[in-house]
Amino acid sequence: MGCRVTKLLLIVAFTIVIVLWFKRSSGQRSELPRKQKAAEDMVRCELCQVNLPRSEAILSRGRIYCCDEHRLRGH
């Protein structure tokens, strides 16, 4: 009887290890696309010279600014 219980515990432990291993490996694969972002052009604020992504920049009268305050001060 003791041998059966030991075998059962080993099977349960092995099953848990396999399930956790698959869960961890599938979780790592799903996180990769989130971490990888496309490269974006960087631009420089006319007033303070800070570099920032083009998508976050404010374009006004052909000049690039990092924030609305700098846009107003730059005119």
C-alpha positions as CSV (number, residue, x, y, z in Angstrom):
1,M,0.0,0.0,0.0
2,G,2.8,2.4,0.8
3,C,4.3,1.9,-2.6
4,R,1.1,2.8,-4.3
5,V,0.8,6.1,-2.3
6,T,4.4,6.9,-3.3
7,K,3.8,6.3,-6.9
8,L,0.6,8.4,-6.8
9,L,2.5,11.3,-5.1
10,L,5.3,11.1,-7.7
11,I,2.7,11.2,-10.6
12,V,0.9,14.2,-9.1
13,A,4.2,16.0,-8.5
14,F,5.4,15.2,-12.0
15,T,2.1,16.5,-13.5
16,I,2.3,19.7,-11.5
17,V,5.9,20.3,-12.7
18,I,4.9,19.7,-16.3
19,V,1.9,22.0,-16.1
20,L,4.0,24.8,-14.5
21,W,6.7,24.4,-17.1
22,F,4.2,24.7,-20.0
23,K,2.5,27.7,-18.3
24,R,5.8,29.5,-17.8
25,S,7.0,28.8,-21.4
26,S,3.7,29.9,-22.9
27,G,3.7,33.1,-20.8
28,Q,7.2,34.0,-22.0
29,R,6.2,33.7,-25.6
30,S,3.2,36.0,-25.1
31,E,5.3,38.7,-23.4
32,L,7.8,39.0,-26.3
33,P,5.6,41.0,-28.7
34,R,4.7,43.5,-26.0
35,K,8.4,44.2,-25.2
36,Q,9.4,44.7,-28.8
37,K,8.3,48.1,-30.2
38,A,8.9,49.5,-33.6
39,A,11.7,52.1,-33.8
40,E,10.4,55.7,-34.1
41,D,12.1,58.8,-35.4
42,M,13.4,61.2,-32.7
43,V,13.0,64.9,-33.0
44,R,14.4,67.9,-31.0
45,C,12.4,70.6,-29.3
46,E,13.3,74.1,-30.7
47,L,13.3,75.7,-27.3
48,C,14.9,73.3,-24.8
49,Q,16.7,70.9,-27.3
50,V,15.2,67.8,-25.6
51,N,14.9,64.8,-27.9
52,L,11.5,63.1,-28.0
53,P,9.6,60.6,-30.3
54,R,8.0,62.2,-33.3
55,S,4.6,60.9,-32.2
56,E,4.8,62.9,-28.9
57,A,6.1,66.2,-30.5
58,I,4.0,69.3,-31.2
59,L,4.5,70.7,-34.7
60,S,3.7,74.4,-35.1
61,R,4.6,76.7,-38.0
62,G,7.2,74.2,-39.2
63,R,8.9,74.0,-35.8
64,I,8.9,71.1,-33.3
65,Y,8.2,71.5,-29.6
66,C,8.1,69.0,-26.7
67,C,5.1,70.6,-24.9
68,D,2.4,73.3,-25.4
69,E,4.2,75.7,-23.0
70,H,7.3,75.6,-25.2
71,R,5.2,76.1,-28.3
72,L,3.7,79.2,-26.9
73,R,7.1,80.6,-25.7
74,G,8.7,79.8,-29.0
75,H,6.5,82.1,-31.0
